[in-house]
Amino acid sequence: MTLRISLKDGEKMIVNGAVMRAVGRTDLVVENQVALLRGREVMSPEEAVTPARRLYFACMLAYIGGEEARAAQQNNIVSLLGDLIAALVADEPRALCTAIASRLATGDYYRALTECRALITYEAEALSRLPSQAA
């Protein structure tokens, strides 16, 4: 199964841990299995400031870094998932955590990241409903 990717000039992507940047409009065809993230799917360490974002970042590192990174991130991911599940009361985000755990258990890191993005959206909406605190 092939995957066709179109990148805009300057758009970045990660392929098996290597950061690549398009020079000019670029079309790529990936013809084998690779760990691939487009620029908008990549999170910097500075962006990992909430529990769901920290989980995404850890899963992202495990995905793009291969087997060694997966082993290095495993305890962190389990801990982050456990903390989130313990803190959540609503069914929807708890189901997302379960789906993430299931995807990770089967080695489907890319789809786990998709579930993490949904959890980040839920978290952002929940945090926006909190009353703002005066400094």
Secondary structure by P-SEA (a helix, b strand, c coil): cbbbbbbcccbbbbcccbbbbbccbbbbbbccccccccccccccccccccaaaaaaaaaaaaaaacaaaaaaaaaaaaaaaaaaaaacccaaaaaaaaaaaaaaaacaaaaaaaaaaaaaaaaaaaaaacccccc
